[in-house]
Amino acid sequence: MKATAIAHANIALVKYWGKRDEPLNLPAVGSVSITLEALSTTTTVTIVDAAEDHLILNGKPASRQQTQRTFDFVDLLRTIAGSESAVKIESENNFPTGAGLASSASGFAALTLASAAAFNIEPTARQLSEWARIGSGSAARSIYGGFVEMHHGEKADGSDAVAEPLFDRKHWPLETFILITSDVEKPIGSTDGMNLTRDTSPYYQPWIEDSQRDLANIRSAIHERDFEKLAEISEFSCLKMHGLAMSANPGLLYWNGITVDLIHHVRRLRKMGLRAFFTIDAGPQVKVICHPGDTSGIAPHLKGLPGVQRIIRSGLGGDARIIDD
Ligand code: PMV
């Protein structure tokens, strides 16, 4: 009747951009991500005797308009469970909200686990990933820790558009610094951005066709622990995604000036022999992924950079899981 789950955020190294179906959040391309220990959402779902669902986000009641997606998602799990009961959802992010860090991946992954347990459903990890994807595409990846691959799948019902663990976090304990350059909310969210790109960019089809190669290459880079190859593919996929978004009409530019300065800075560090690369999602923050052997050498070079408001350091996180109260 009551369950609490924790899930970690993730960042894609081979990026997902574009949907082959919007209501089901079916991705047009596969993606590969790492799960981050330091960023997590803890969610408690309680079955209650009430007329409607309630959501409390970071200690404050959330309105239905603000969070319709969450309520629609709970409806879906309630239908799967064959239940008619209302729920109270209490969700907390351990990282600053409004800092431009996507909380939807960890949020929907934790909500999927906690709701399934509260409604007494016993899904497989594959089902959990499939359901989390309906909440948010990247949430499917947050079901697992370490290195994770999301498949675009072929089926119209989305049953094969699920994430799968590639390697455990112990395989290669990479570290990430998240450099926050702005806490202003992004002007256009990922779903609207993806739709505009599909409808207007001349590069959308080539992006889809090229992605298979990146996926094959990154799998082997991770398998071989080849950092140089990992850096090359990740920066290529990141810049290709942003180039694609910029080629929409009107063009989507998620960066600010500091984002660009940081790209140059990370590339300079690599020239100095420090093993680090950058990746950037639909916002202006820069994530710097480091080889475990060089993290302490890189850290001083990221301190006090102009325009960087805050830095969060993280190792790789584990699977989303139910926790005892
Ligand atoms: O999960 P969504 O719908 O917020 O989309 C995520 C899109 C990117 O973060 C830009 C890339 C990715 O693969 O996570």
Boltz pocket constraint, residues with backbone or C-beta under 6 A from the ligand:
constraints:
  - pocket:
      binder: B
      contacts: [[A, 10], [A, 11], [A, 12], [A, 14], [A, 15], [A, 16], [A, 17], [A, 31], [A, 102], [A, 104], [A, 136], [A, 137], [A, 138], [A, 139], [A, 190], [A, 191], [A, 280], [A, 281], [A, 282]]
      max_distance: 6.0
